[in-house]
Amino acid sequence: MEGSTTVSKKTEGLSTVSRTDSEAAPAVTLMEDAVEKIRSLLEEDGRTDLKLRVYVTGGGCAGFQYNFAFDEREEEDDFSIESGGVTVVIDSRSLPFLAGAQIRYEEDLNGARFVVVNPNAASTCSCGSSFSTCSQSEEQAEAHDHGD
């Protein structure tokens, strides 16, 4: 994706990323609680060079699932969010599923985890780690209507 650039800006404790080229997608927002947890995990391991990769794969009980992994590399087509000394990267295939989403960190009775608040999700499973999209729901309904 030559010619595309990533712009990071910090506003009131939030960091967002957006593209400046003609294929601009709505921003992904990294919330301060996620920034603090990422920083804490990296410092515990003594690996402040790592980036948190957020990506979407097929699977889970709702059709797609969120995945989080620390990564040393940033690929050429990755989008990056930098805030508070940490970097989150999202691959170009996952970005459309995450456009407009917020990445948070929560600790509650269900445990501690990164959470994606995603406006693209038509439905989510009860654990919150998988989701379906409107287009996926429409495709499933259409297949059902045609007896597929």
N, C-alpha and C positions, 0 to 999 in steps of 0.2 A: 504494500500500500504506500507507494511513494507519494510524497507530497503531503501526507497527513501528519498532523502534529497533535500532541497531547498537551492540554493545558490543565494545570492544577491550580486551584485557588482555595484559600482558607477563609471561611466566614463563620464567625461565632462558634468556633469549636468544630465545625464541619469541614470536611474536605471533599470536593467534588471533582470529577473528571469529565471532560467533554471533548469532542473532536472539533477541529476548526475547519475541516474540509466539507465538501458538499454532501458527504454521507453522515453528517452529524447525527448522533444518537442522544437521547436525553441523558442527563448526568447520572452517574452512580455516586451515592453519598456514603462516605465512610464516617460513621459516628464516633465520637470521642471515646466511648466505652470500648469499642473495638480497637481503636488506636492504642489505648492504654494496655489492653490485654495482649495484643500482638507484641508491643514493646517489652512487656514483662516476660513473655515466653522466650523472646529472642535473647534478652539479657540473662535469663536463667540458664540457657544453653550456651551462652557466650558466642552466639552466632548472629550478631547484629547485621551481617551482610545478607542474610536471607530475606526473601520476599514472601508474603502470603499469597499463594495462587488461589483464586476463587474461580471455579468452573462448573459447568452444567453437563451432566451426562444423562443418557436414557436410563430409566430404571426407577426403583423405588415404588412405593404402592400407588403413586399418583401419575406416573409416567416419566417425569424428569426428576433428577435429584441434584442438590447442591453438594459440592465437594470443596474441601479446604485442605491445602497441603503447603508446606514450606518448600521453597524452590530457590536454588542458587542463581538460576538463569532468568533472563527476561528475553523472550523471543521477539523477533522483528515486528510481528503483527499484534503483539500484546498492547493492551491499554494499561496505563499505570496510574495509581492514585498514591500521592505522597502526602503524608501528614504526620507531624510530631516525630519525625525521624524514622518512620516506618513506610514501607512500600507494599501496596497490594497490586497484583497484576491479574488481568482478565484477558483470556484469549479471544480472538476475534469471532470465533464461532459461538462462544458463550455470551458475548456482550449483548446481542439482541434480546436474549432471555432476561438479562439483568438491567436493561435500560430503565432508568428511573428508580431503581431499587435503593434501599438503604441497607448497609451492612452494620449490624450491631453485635454486641456481646451481652449475653444474659446469664444470670445465675438465679435459679428458682428451684422449686420442689422437683422439677423434672431433670435437674442437673445444670451443668454449666456448658454453654455452647455459643458458637457464632450463629447468628440468625440473619436471614435475608428477608426483609420486608419488601415484597415484590408486587408492584402494580400490574405486572403482566400475568400473574397467577390467577387463573379462573377458580382453582380450588387447590387446597393443600391437604396433606395427610395430618393426622393428629399430632405427630411428632414434629412437624414443621420442616422436615428435611427434604421432602419431595413435593412436587407440584405439577399441575397441568395448566396448559394455556387455553385461551379461548379458541384458537385455531385447532388445537388438538381435540378439544371437546366437540367442536363442530365436525371434524373429520370422523370421530368415533360415531357421532349421531348419524352422519351421512352414510357411513358403512353399515350401520344397523338398519337404516331405512331401506338400503338396497339389498339387504340380506347377505352382506359380505361377512 
